[in-house]
Amino acid sequence: MAPAADREGYWGPTTSTLDWCEENYSVTRYIAEFWNTVSNLIMIIPPMFGAIQSVRDGLEKRYIASYLALTVVGMGSWCFHMTLKYEMQLLDELPMIYSCCIFVYCMFECFKIKNSVNYHLLFTLVLFSLIVTTVYLKVKEPIFHQVMYGMLVFTLVLRSIYIVTWVYPWLRGLGYTSLGIFLLGFLFWNIDNIFCDSLRDFRKKVPPIIGITTQFHAWWHILTGLGSYLHILFSLYTRTLYLRYRPKVKFLFGIWPVILFEPLRKH
């Protein structure tokens, strides 16, 4: 738990049901957890450009929704860690459920005709989201949210393994990179929770520039944001391969991966 002195800032007392390891208001009085807040930029800016590019490429709306859902998660997480208010916590956690439901829909509809709609799967995922939302608002137990989110992620992992094992083996690199980066973020999330006291003591003894590197919840944001973005690319690559769009992964400025499409051959 953070010392009482850490909790004084622009947004007033903490009302969230979660408390992370970063010292509160240590950088500015206007942001409760500075590094946990700004690390969300990776979930906000790249997916926005991905959504714009998807519109320009005329891709199915489900993939535009995937990019925008990841952006909403990043914005919600920004607001939560900036304020540590319960209302903002919901704005962070509930979109995590909704975005994963969109990802699940995309992954299970990869091999259907263009612009088809699976109303049964859509109804199931909407119902699941409503039930999770209703129960979570009632019980206010973070572990419930974490278990529900974990179930969705596990479903995505199984579907991805099926695709790279039985359908498109040459996509293993992209699929397993996405999964590996996400799991590394999950490892850092656990380190931040389990060894918080030791991390805080360490940060008091080292220069700030070194202490910043031990903000493992911020690393969780960066790695899961990148992992989720790569998952969307994997899902989109699988879908457009099936639709014979001839997708290619390119790196903007030699760093950031995007999917581009070669012109269709004229017969």
N, C-alpha and C positions, 0 to 999 in steps of 0.2 A: 504494500500500500504506500501511496505517496505521502510524505509529511504534510501536515496541515498547511505549512507555509507555502508549499508548492501550489496549493489550490486557489490562491487569490489571483484573480485576473478579471479581464473584461467581461467574461461570460458568467461570472458568479459561481456559486457552489455547484459541484458535480451532482447530476441526477441520474447518470447512466447506471446500469446494473453490472457494468464491466469496468475494470481498472487495469490499464496497461503499464508497462515498466518504464516508459519514458517519464522523466521528471516534468511535472506540469508547469507551464508558463516559464520555462527556463530560458527561452530565446526572446519572446515578446509577450507582453501582457494581452495581446489580441488573439493569440493562438495557444490553446491549452497544451497540445502536444505537437510541437512544430514539425519534427521530422516524420512523425506518423501522419501528419496532414499533407505536407508537400510531396511525400512519396506517392500520393495518389495520382499525381499528374500523368504517370504512365498509363493509368486506366482511363484517363479523360481525353487527352489530346490525340494519341494515335488512333483509337477507335472512332473518334469523330471524323478523321480523315478517311478511315476505312469505310464508314457509312456513306460519305460523300462520293468516294470512288465507286462504291457498289451501285449507287443511284446512276452515276454516269455510265457504268457498264451495263445497266439494265438488268441487274441481278434480281433474284426473287426477294420479296419484301422480308422474308424470314431472316435473311442474312443482314439486311439493313437493320432489322430489329435486334439482331445479336450484337452488332457493333454498338448500337445506341444503348442497349441494356448494360453493356460493360461500362459505357460512359456514365450512366446513371449510378451504377455501383460506386464508381470512383468519386463522383460528386457527393453521394451520400456519405461515403467514408470520410471525405474531406470535411464535410459539415460536422460529422460526429466527433472526429479527433480535434477539430478546431474548438468545439464548444463543450464536449463531454456531457451533453444533455440527452436525456432518455429519448425524446422525440427524434433527435438527430441519429441516435443509435438505431432506431427503427428504420430510418431513411437509408441507413447503411445495410442493415442485416436483411430486411425483407426483399430488397432488390436482388440480393445474392441468390435467394430462392427463385425469384421470377426469371432472372437471367439464365440460371441453370436449366430451368424448364424450357426456355427457348432453345438453349443448346441441345437439350435432349430431343426436342421435336426435330430440329435440323438433322441431327445424327441419324435418327430413325426414318427420316424421309429422304435420305440421300439418293435412293435408287427407285424413285417414282418419276412419272412423267412430269414435265415442266408445269409449274403453277398448280399442281394438284394440291388438295387439302384433305388431310386425314382428320375428319371431325371427331372420331372416337378418341384418338390420341390427344387431340386438342382439348376435348372436354375433360379427359382424365387429368391432364396437366393443370388446367385451370382449376378443377376441383381440388387437386392436391394443394395448389397454391392458396386457395381460399381456406382449406382446413388448417394448413400450417399457420397462416396469418391469424385465424380466429383463435386457435389454441395458444399461440405464442403471445398474443395480446392479453390472453386470460391468465396464463401461468407465469409469464415474464421470466422464464428460466432459460438462460443462454445455452445450457447443455442441450435442451430440446432443439433449439435452432441449429446447433452444430451437428447434431445427429441427422436431422433432416437434410441439411446441406451436404453432409458426407454421403448420404444415400444417393443423392443426385449425382455427385461427383463420381461415385463408384459405378453408377450406371453408365456414365460417359466413358469411363475407363474401359469397362467391359466391351462396350460397343466399338470403341477405338481399336482395341486389341483384335476383335473379330475382323474389322475392316483390313488392318495391316497384316493379318495372318492369312485370311481366306480370299480377300477381294483384290486389294491393291498393295502387295508386299513392298513395292518400291516406295511407299509412303511411310515406311517404318521410321526413317530418320526424322521426319517432321512430327509424326505422331508421338514417338518416344521422347523427342526433345521437349515437346509441350508437356508431357507427363512428368518427365524428370525435373524440369524447372519448377513445376507446380509442387512436386513432392519436396524439393529442396526448400521452397518457401514454407511448406508445412513444418519441416524440421526446424527452421528458424523460429516459427511461431511457438513451437513447443519449448525451445531453448529460452525464449523470452519469458515465457510463463513460469518455467520450472526454476530457472536460475536468476530470477529478477534481482534478489537481494545482492547476490554476488556481482552481477553486472553493474548495479548502482554503486557498489563500493569500488569496483574497478574504475568506473568513470570519474570518481572523485579523485583518483590518484594519477590519472593520465591527462595529457593535453586534450582540449576539446576536440581537435581534429581526429584524434584516435578514438575518443569516446563516441563520436558520431557513428563510427563503423560498427559499434556494438548495439545500435538501435535495431534489434532484430525484428521487431514488429514492422518497422519501416521496410526492412528487407522482405518481409512477408508480402507487403503490398507490391513491391517492385517485381518480385519473382512470380507471384500468382497473377499479377496484372499481365506480365509478359507471357506466362504460361497460358492464361485464358485467351489472350490475343492470338497466340500460335494455334490454340485449339480451334478458334474460328477459322484461321487460315486452313487448317487441316480439314475441317468440315466443308469449307467452301471448295477446297481443292478436290476433295472426294466427289462432291456434288457436280462440279463443272467438268470433271473428267467423265462422269457418267453421261452428262449432256453433250459431250464432245466439243467443249469450248477451248480445248488446248491451253490449259492454265500453265503458268510458269511462276516460280518464286524468284523475285528479284530483290536486291538490297539497295534501298535508297541511301545514297552517300556511302555505299559500301558497308552499311551498318544495320539499317532497319528493314526487316522483311515485309514485302507486300506481294500480292498476287496480281499478275498482269495476264492478259489473254492475247494470244497470237490471232491474227485475222483468220477467219474460217476459210478453208479451201473452197474455191468455186469449182463446181463439177460441170 
